[in-house]
Amino acid sequence: MPPFNLQKSRVVRAPSRAVGEVVSDAGRYHEVVDTLAVTEITSGSGKGMVRHCVDTNGREWSEACTLWEPGRSYRMTVDISTYPAS
């Protein structure tokens, strides 16, 4: 399967700095995404960080941070060997 990019957006009426802090808290990301039950940092911080995710159906996978711009942007790359495709 070729790589693909998935982005999600939502309008939030709050100061951008406050929103950036919440969304950038990668270990608590499940608190702002309704399809995730767990997001736990298993190693590192910023670029190189590894996060374990569990969705609301109990499916689990790992992600690695490949871009980290504090308060602005970050990118998590899914480890497809652990991703539940079905």
Residue, then its C-alpha position, 0 to 999 in steps of 0.5 A: m500500500p502506498p503512503f498516504n497523508l491523513q489530516k483532520s481539522r476542526v474549528v475551535r473558538a479559543p486562542s490559538r496558543a491554548v489550542g496549540e498547547v492542547v493538541s501538541d500534548a501528544g500523550r493526551y491527544h486522545e482527550v481531543v479526538d473522539t475515536l481514540a481511547v488511549t495515546e501514551i508516550t512510550s519513549g522520547s519527546g519531540k522529534g523521535m518520540v514514540r506514541h502507543c495508540v488505542d482506538t475506541n474499538g480496542r485496536e492498537w498501533s505505534e506512531a513515531c514523531t517525524l516533525w516537531e515545531p513546538g506550538r505550531s506543528y508536529r507529524m506522527t508517522v504510523d508504524i504500519s507493521t502494528y496498524p490494524a488495517s481491518 
